[in-house]
Amino acid sequence: MFASPATGLGIDSRLMDAWGEGTRYVSDGMVHRVGSQIPGTALVFAVATLLRQRHVSGVAAQRAVQELFVTDAYGCRSWRLRPTHASCEKNGSVDEYAWIDSPALSARGDFLGFLAVLALLREAVAIRDNDRAAQHARDLYAMLPSVVAIVWVLPDVDLLLQCLEDMKQGLRWMCASVAIDWQLFQKQILEGDVGPHGAPWIVSNCSTLRVAGAIKSPQRPVPLLQGVVPLQPHVRFAVP
């Protein structure tokens, strides 16, 4: 996408700089063209769209994940995601979920479920439905340890978390609805055993700090995991 005759059809550093400065964006048309050659391009674009710090309308949030849901003749939407088990996927079956059923989507613990819940969260924020936003935010963080433990996500665990944190701060949405115990979060990634009590890394007790009436999570250590090098300069180190 950044090829240029001036660079021998290699990476044009000027476009890369413009991308980093936020002055160039990838268009829907470009995603469609690249996606015809490279499967999965649309989902990568969906991540970039849904993690923007600026406002994303409900329609834009839906459009970003339009490959993941269907709309019936009455205008009702439902999620249709490929199964988490490879054997079911080979049979051509799909898993179907009600549109706002973020607990069920969260229980999948995979990246498609993550995108669906993130889209629901951005939609709820866009229409100012605080109750829905709070529920979707909790479900998003409940599934995060499973998502960041995916083999191809794990090397960039801190980058993904930083993008989520920046999104919350940039939008000033209900970040008070979830406060994270990063020690338990880290343990969950390493051990992968949730247990009978749901998501214990989501806390809202005296160990959290209340600032201007909101709950603020303790700062996340960077890097979160040993052996994972944060991608600089995008990941900022926590300040004591």
ABEGO torsion letter per residue (X at the ends): XABBAAAGGBBBAAAAAAAAAGABBBBAAAAAAAAAABBGAAAAAAAAAAABABBBBAAAAAAAAAAABBBBAAGBBBBBBBBABAAAAAAGBBBBBBAABAAAAAAAGBAAAAAAAAAAAAAAAAAGBAAAAAAAAAAAAAAAAAAAABAAAAAAAAAAAAAAAAAAAAAGBBAAABBBBAAAAAAAAAAGBAEAAEBAABBBBAABBBBGGBBBBBBBBOBABBGBBBBOAABBBBBX
